[in-house]
């Protein structure tokens, strides 16, 4: 049975220079995943399907990673003036400073792959691959993997709808759960419910409007 590490080695040997790395999972399941650069994702996906037998994509999901603040203690040397035996001298001293940094957030698309071709005797275990956007704002495009796994079509639409990842090459990329006029993406971790409690417009709105008009006409007619 090939591990994720062995699959990674196969890919690196078959496609020198491909940008792909192992993301270790420290949980008891130890289901590691492969992080693939967006520009290499389609050819990596095709190789996984055609050469390694991963012919079925069972699930695709999105993940939202917010900006993260990190702190790091750094030691620096500086020259200061001090009185030494009554004489002012330049002295080197080491000070420790705490430096804060902001790591930009990003969005992820996560694909779970299986082999239907080999079935239960498949020497390859289930495989998870990931792609990341440049950020959460103006760089949220990733290539669609539907040319390789057609089963990803609806699930990429769901991720587009709820997370805002734009899948280049998807043949029908439009909202799946929310209506076209809806703004924002409800599964993002900083999503805020609207104050006006907007609702999804439906054909029933027109029916109710006509019913109200008929009731009003009936009341007016009865009053005459």
C-alpha positions in Angstrom: 0.0 0.0 0.0 1.5 3.3 -1.1 1.6 6.1 1.5 1.2 9.8 0.7 4.9 10.2 1.0 5.4 7.5 -1.7 2.8 9.1 -4.0 4.7 12.4 -3.5 8.0 10.7 -4.5 6.3 9.3 -7.6 5.0 12.7 -8.7 8.3 14.4 -8.1 10.1 11.7 -10.1 7.6 11.8 -13.0 7.4 15.7 -13.1 10.7 17.3 -12.0 10.2 20.8 -10.8 6.5 20.3 -9.9 5.5 22.4 -6.9 4.1 19.9 -4.4 4.7 19.2 -0.8 3.5 17.0 2.0 1.2 18.4 4.8 1.5 16.2 7.8 -1.6 15.5 9.8 -0.7 15.1 13.5 -4.0 13.5 14.5 -4.4 9.8 15.3 -5.7 9.2 11.7 -2.4 10.5 10.3 -4.2 11.2 7.0 -1.6 13.4 5.4 -2.3 15.5 2.3 -0.5 16.9 -0.6 -0.4 20.6 -1.2 -0.2 21.3 -5.0 0.6 24.7 -6.6 -2.3 26.0 -8.7 -0.2 26.2 -11.8 0.7 22.5 -11.6 -2.6 21.2 -10.3 -4.2 20.0 -13.6 -1.2 18.0 -14.8 -0.7 16.5 -11.3 -4.4 15.6 -11.2 -4.2 13.9 -14.6 -1.1 11.9 -13.6 -2.9 10.8 -10.4 -5.9 9.6 -12.4 -4.1 8.1 -15.5 -0.9 6.7 -13.9 -1.7 6.0 -10.3 -5.3 5.0 -10.6 -7.1 7.7 -8.7 -10.1 7.8 -11.0 -12.8 9.0 -8.6 -13.1 12.2 -6.6 -15.5 11.5 -3.8 -15.6 14.9 -2.1 -14.4 18.5 -2.5 -14.7 21.0 0.3 -13.4 24.5 1.1 -11.5 25.9 4.0 -11.1 29.5 5.1 -7.9 30.5 6.9 -8.0 34.0 8.4 -5.1 36.3 8.8 -2.9 35.1 11.6 -0.8 37.2 14.0 2.5 35.7 15.1 5.0 36.9 17.6 8.7 36.2 17.6 11.4 37.2 20.1 14.5 38.5 18.5 17.8 39.6 19.9 19.5 42.6 18.4 22.7 44.4 19.2 22.9 48.1 19.5 25.4 50.7 20.5 24.6 52.9 23.5 26.4 55.6 25.4 27.1 54.8 29.0 29.1 56.3 31.9 31.9 54.0 32.7 34.1 55.1 35.7 32.9 58.7 35.0 33.7 58.6 31.4 31.1 58.4 28.6 31.8 55.5 26.3 30.1 53.6 23.5 29.0 50.2 24.7 27.5 47.3 22.7 24.5 45.7 24.4 22.1 43.0 23.4 18.4 43.6 23.8 15.4 41.3 23.2 12.5 42.6 21.3 9.1 41.0 20.5 8.2 41.4 16.8 4.6 40.9 15.6 3.9 39.8 12.1 0.7 39.2 10.2 0.5 36.1 8.0 -2.1 36.7 5.2 -5.0 34.3 5.2 -6.1 32.2 2.2 -8.7 29.8 1.0 -8.2 26.1 0.3 -9.9 23.6 -2.0 -9.5 20.1 -0.7 -10.1 17.0 -2.9 -10.6 13.5 -1.6 -9.5 10.8 -4.2 -10.1 7.1 -4.5 -9.5 4.3 -7.0 -12.7 2.7 -8.3 -10.6 0.8 -10.9 -8.8 -1.3 -8.4 -11.5 -1.5 -5.8 -10.8 -3.0 -2.4 -7.5 -4.5 -3.6 -6.2 -1.0 -4.7 -2.6 -0.7 -3.5 -3.1 3.1 -3.1 -5.0 4.3 -0.1 -7.4 7.3 -0.3 -5.5 10.4 -1.1 -6.1 14.1 -0.2 -4.8 16.9 -2.3 -5.1 20.7 -1.6 -4.8 23.9 -3.5 -4.5 27.4 -1.9 -5.4 30.8 -3.2 -3.1 33.8 -3.0 -5.2 35.5 -0.3 -8.9 36.0 0.7 -9.5 39.1 -1.3 -8.3 39.8 -4.9 -6.4 36.6 -5.5 -9.0 33.8 -5.1 -8.7 32.0 -8.4 -7.8 28.3 -8.7 -8.0 25.9 -11.7 -11.1 23.7 -11.9 -10.3 20.0 -11.7 -13.5 19.0 -13.4 -11.6 18.3 -16.6 -10.0 15.4 -14.7 -12.8 14.5 -12.2 -16.3 15.3 -13.5 -17.7 14.5 -10.0 -16.2 17.7 -8.7 -18.6 19.9 -10.8 -21.3 20.5 -8.2 -19.0 20.6 -5.3 -16.7 23.3 -6.9 -19.9 25.3 -7.4 -20.8 24.9 -3.8 -17.3 26.1 -2.7 -17.6 29.1 -5.1 -21.0 30.0 -3.6 -20.1 29.6 0.1 -16.4 30.4 0.2 -15.8 32.6 -2.9 -13.1 30.6 -4.7 -13.3 31.2 -8.4 -12.6 28.0 -10.4 -11.1 28.8 -13.8 -12.2 26.5 -16.5 -15.4 25.4 -14.7 -18.1 25.2 -17.4 -21.0 26.3 -15.3 -19.7 28.3 -12.3 -22.7 29.9 -10.6 -24.2 29.9 -7.2 -25.7 26.6 -6.1 -27.3 27.3 -2.7 -27.7 31.0 -2.5 -29.5 33.2 -5.0 -27.7 35.2 -7.7 -28.2 38.6 -6.0 -26.9 37.3 -2.6 -23.7 39.1 -1.5 -20.7 37.6 0.4 -20.0 34.0 1.2 -21.7 32.4 4.2 -19.1 29.8 5.1 -16.3 32.3 5.5 -15.2 32.6 9.1 -15.7 36.3 9.3 -19.1 36.3 7.6 -21.7 38.5 9.4 -25.5 38.0 9.0 -27.1 41.0 7.3 -29.0 43.4 9.5 -31.9 43.6 7.1 -32.6 39.8 7.2 -32.7 39.6 3.5 -34.5 36.6 2.1 -34.5 34.6 -1.1 -37.0 35.9 -3.7 -39.3 33.2 -4.9 -42.3 33.0 -7.3 -44.5 32.9 -4.2 -43.8 36.6 -3.8 -45.8 37.5 -6.9 -48.6 35.1 -5.9 -48.9 36.7 -2.4 -48.9 40.1 -4.0 -51.8 39.3 -6.2 -53.7 37.6 -3.3 -53.3 40.8 -1.3 -54.6 42.9 -4.2 -57.6 40.6 -4.5 -58.4 40.8 -0.8 -58.1 44.6 -0.9 -60.5 44.7 -3.9 -63.0 42.5 -2.1 -62.9 44.7 1.0 -63.4 47.8 -1.1 -66.2 46.2 -3.1 -68.0 45.1 0.1 -67.8 48.6 1.5 -69.6 50.1 -1.4 
